[in-house]
Amino acid sequence: MTTQDAPIADASGRPADEPGSGPTRAGGRFDRLRSIRIAGLGAVFVLFVIAGAVLAPERFLTLNNLYNILLQASVIGIVTIGLTFVILGGGIDLSVGSLVALAGVVAAAPFAQDGGVLAMVAIALAVGALAGLVNGALIAYGRVVAFITTLAMLTTARGLAIRVTDSRPFIISEDAFNTLGTDRLLGVPIPVYFFLAVAVLGWVLLNRTTFGRRTVAIGGNAEASRLAGIDVKRHTMLLYVLSGVLSGLAAVLISAQLTTGSASVGIGYELDAIAAVIIGGASLSGGRGTVVGSVLGILTLTVLANIFALLLIPSDVRQIVQGVIIVVAVLLQGRSRSS
Amino acid sequence: MGSLAGEPTSLLAMRGITKRWPGVRALDGVDFAVTAGEVHCLLGQNGAGKSTLIKVLAGAIAPDEGEVVWNGQPVALTSPTDALRLGIATIYQELDLVPWMSVAENVALGHEPRRGPFVRRREAADRARRLLADLGHGDLPVDREVALLSPANAQIVSIARALSHDARLIVMDEPSAVLTADEVDTLFRLIGRLTERGVAVVYISHRLAEIRRIGNRVTVLKDGQVVARGLDAAATQTAELVRLMTGRTVAYDFPDRPAAPPAQAGAPLLRVRGLGRARAFTDVSFDLHPGEILGIAGLVGSGRSELLRAVFGAERADTGTVELDGRPLRGGTGEAVARGMGMAPEERKSQALVLDQSIARNTTLATMDRYARLGFLDGTREFADAARVLTDLDLRPPDPRRPARALSGGNQQKVVMARWLLRDCRVLLLDEPTRGVDVGAKAEIYALIRDLAAQGRGLVLVSSELPEVLGLADRVLVLHEGRVLTEAPGGVLSESDVLDLILAGARQDRGAEIQEVHP
């Protein structure tokens, strides 16, 4: 037999005998391959920024506008981090936008406002967690397909949000709460700090903890993970709880920003977040994706929206361009099924 | 190898077909010829290369070497459409019908009678009715959705569809596996009608008795090579066929048995009592002691893999108990692993490895908690441990950073073994540990198995290769159709003893079947 001495080429055609020289961490070569992809995505992002600076020189490269971009990216960015984990684990969560609305209106309801800022934040996170738990339990233990479960949650949560507000948004008079969305610290809007913190914690969770490792293993091969003794169902459920909690946090920030609990916020968040995760290099079938990629994905989409707004180009054109970008990103990353 | 020139009437001749996957030759210079109007049986254990061969024939995978001659003309089968157009139809085990379409729509699928863009539904229905009537099943309602049909009837629809493509060669992959005895009779009558019309049938089955009933000739594959070509099906003894399928094509290199057999006194590590699972195995009991290798011998379909999965908690058993260290196991794979059990499953790629992840991460998949404090992984220590175990097992190439996908079968198996060595588990269940592994690596895995037992671990070994089970196991359980036929010390049973047992068991089963049908 030839296998012992002949070099075997792997999927990318590299000979097998090439000794690795990566860091002595278990991820090694993948981290490097991923870094190349992320560097590519980073380069595209920088190109967009340069394009903005060239096309709208007076307005784009101002500190205020850059803060504005970051602020806009923050709420949807937090949702995107949660969705990144769900997608890495082989699932999908379509309900995130509706959960933002539901958590936002419950937290802004008069009874919650009576409890003060801490109660409002806790309620928002709890509503998100609970809805995520329902999603996760149905998917992991009830064996309902994730797409269907979270699609049902999308409409149910939206309906509940409208019912809670009785179609009239709650005005938030708790100033300490509104500060979270409207104030600045060292000139930077507060939600940006939250986004940064969630991104950093998300990166740590994915790359440095057993939770992250299990997520990737389950998304890559659920049966192998199960036979290695991992509780796949419980972990899958937790991924949806995580996504729900982060939707709750996004709800706090958007409600505080608007000083209103409205049932009509977050519409379409799920689509933008999925787009960002995909642009960021994740595979919708699970097992592949990065937090850094997803952050770059959402920043790219936000910068694009900002440039188009500054140039007074109608949003329909932006939507068309966004669609093209998604497809081009996926094609450039060469993520065909065979690779 | 005989000369193919002696078979001028071959409808199909495949010559020197070779297909390599990383690290293994699935097919190694296979010659295969089929004559019009014959039933040619293709035999072989799991992994022998049958599936690969019929996929080549169906145009689903391209061989690396070799040629296919159809009706005297060399042809290139580059897609399933090519094969169908030539008249080669394949009926896979999982029937490839569209469940929520009607019988007529399924028969016409892909070549519907049309007028412009519109399907001529009545003509499609008429055509389906005519084809089914030809097959003696004109009573099948052509407007019924296929999902509502029995497996037997769905199979008939598949055959009708093959005929609607004017198939002249129909490959049937284990068609009898899903059928009752009566339905098998019906299928055989139908195959008789096909061959009368000059259609050739390539018939794959693990039920050896069927081969003598309907086969004209038999070709046996083992380890990707033809070990017997074009045998006369009626004249060849069943025992001979089993010997060909399971026998030695290579010299096995087993390590010496330990001087003293492991003590069977004292408390067993693992105690299995009356374990049963519907349609898989019934009332299986055994003990496993420290330092012991328990072999499970049986043909494909004997329930051996299902048994192993149930013991590990990967599938629920309907009856019976599994005890580890005297305490029952009931919590699924998580509990089994936590309490010191490990399993190397049958299908490494789909059941054991996260192919996109590094070898190191695959190695620590069951132990990552050990390298974590409050959930935070110490990646450096994790990598060092993985690298150490993999070096001990002589992983080649010795780079744990590479993706698991890039490894040969033998080295993938080493990664799975390394996973459980790192876990230091005391009971290891091995399902086909040397499938798709080349000869050199096989010897290494045998030595490893023996080492593990010498360290006081208990091992359960399932293998399609009878010599492997008999050569390694201290005790052998012979399993047939889900029942334990006998349990004996490893040194005592010979290959022919086991085969005799299995064949005797098969005869008993047939007797029982006949009684069930005619009470």
Chai-1 contact restraints between the chains, C-beta under 6 A:
chainA,res_idxA,chainB,res_idxB,connection_type,confidence,min_distance_angstrom,max_distance_angstrom,comment,restraint_id
A,M1,B,D438,contact,1.0,0.0,6.0,A-B,restraint_1
A,M1,B,V439,contact,1.0,0.0,6.0,A-B,restraint_2
A,T3,B,G23,contact,1.0,0.0,6.0,A-B,restraint_3
A,T3,B,S408,contact,1.0,0.0,6.0,A-B,restraint_4
A,T3,B,D438,contact,1.0,0.0,6.0,A-B,restraint_5
A,Q4,B,G440,contact,1.0,0.0,6.0,A-B,restraint_6
A,I8,B,P22,contact,1.0,0.0,6.0,A-B,restraint_7
A,D10,B,A406,contact,1.0,0.0,6.0,A-B,restraint_8
A,A16,B,P397,contact,1.0,0.0,6.0,A-B,restraint_9
A,D17,B,P397,contact,1.0,0.0,6.0,A-B,restraint_10
A,G20,B,D399,contact,1.0,0.0,6.0,A-B,restraint_11
A,G20,B,R401,contact,1.0,0.0,6.0,A-B,restraint_12
A,G22,B,R401,contact,1.0,0.0,6.0,A-B,restraint_13
A,T24,B,F383,contact,1.0,0.0,6.0,A-B,restraint_14
A,R25,B,G379,contact,1.0,0.0,6.0,A-B,restraint_15
A,R25,B,F383,contact,1.0,0.0,6.0,A-B,restraint_16
A,A26,B,S358,contact,1.0,0.0,6.0,A-B,restraint_17
A,A26,B,A360,contact,1.0,0.0,6.0,A-B,restraint_18
A,A26,B,R361,contact,1.0,0.0,6.0,A-B,restraint_19
A,A26,B,G379,contact,1.0,0.0,6.0,A-B,restraint_20
A,A26,B,E382,contact,1.0,0.0,6.0,A-B,restraint_21
A,A26,B,F383,contact,1.0,0.0,6.0,A-B,restraint_22
A,G28,B,S358,contact,1.0,0.0,6.0,A-B,restraint_23
A,G28,B,R401,contact,1.0,0.0,6.0,A-B,restraint_24
A,R29,B,R401,contact,1.0,0.0,6.0,A-B,restraint_25
A,F30,B,S358,contact,1.0,0.0,6.0,A-B,restraint_26
A,R208,B,F376,contact,1.0,0.0,6.0,A-B,restraint_27
A,R208,B,L377,contact,1.0,0.0,6.0,A-B,restraint_28
A,T209,B,G375,contact,1.0,0.0,6.0,A-B,restraint_29
A,T209,B,F376,contact,1.0,0.0,6.0,A-B,restraint_30
A,T210,B,M368,contact,1.0,0.0,6.0,A-B,restraint_31
A,T210,B,A372,contact,1.0,0.0,6.0,A-B,restraint_32
A,T210,B,G375,contact,1.0,0.0,6.0,A-B,restraint_33
A,F211,B,G375,contact,1.0,0.0,6.0,A-B,restraint_34
A,R213,B,M368,contact,1.0,0.0,6.0,A-B,restraint_35
A,A217,B,V354,contact,1.0,0.0,6.0,A-B,restraint_36
A,G220,B,V354,contact,1.0,0.0,6.0,A-B,restraint_37
A,G220,B,D356,contact,1.0,0.0,6.0,A-B,restraint_38
A,G220,B,Q357,contact,1.0,0.0,6.0,A-B,restraint_39
A,N221,B,V354,contact,1.0,0.0,6.0,A-B,restraint_40
A,E223,B,Q351,contact,1.0,0.0,6.0,A-B,restraint_41
A,A224,B,Q351,contact,1.0,0.0,6.0,A-B,restraint_42
A,A224,B,A352,contact,1.0,0.0,6.0,A-B,restraint_43
A,A224,B,L353,contact,1.0,0.0,6.0,A-B,restraint_44
A,A224,B,V354,contact,1.0,0.0,6.0,A-B,restraint_45
A,R226,B,T333,contact,1.0,0.0,6.0,A-B,restraint_46
A,L227,B,A314,contact,1.0,0.0,6.0,A-B,restraint_47
A,L227,B,T333,contact,1.0,0.0,6.0,A-B,restraint_48
A,L227,B,M343,contact,1.0,0.0,6.0,A-B,restraint_49
A,L227,B,P345,contact,1.0,0.0,6.0,A-B,restraint_50
A,L227,B,Q351,contact,1.0,0.0,6.0,A-B,restraint_51
A,A228,B,L365,contact,1.0,0.0,6.0,A-B,restraint_52
A,A228,B,A366,contact,1.0,0.0,6.0,A-B,restraint_53
A,G229,B,T333,contact,1.0,0.0,6.0,A-B,restraint_54
A,G229,B,G334,contact,1.0,0.0,6.0,A-B,restraint_55
A,G229,B,V337,contact,1.0,0.0,6.0,A-B,restraint_56
A,G229,B,A366,contact,1.0,0.0,6.0,A-B,restraint_57
A,D231,B,G334,contact,1.0,0.0,6.0,A-B,restraint_58
A,G287,B,D356,contact,1.0,0.0,6.0,A-B,restraint_59
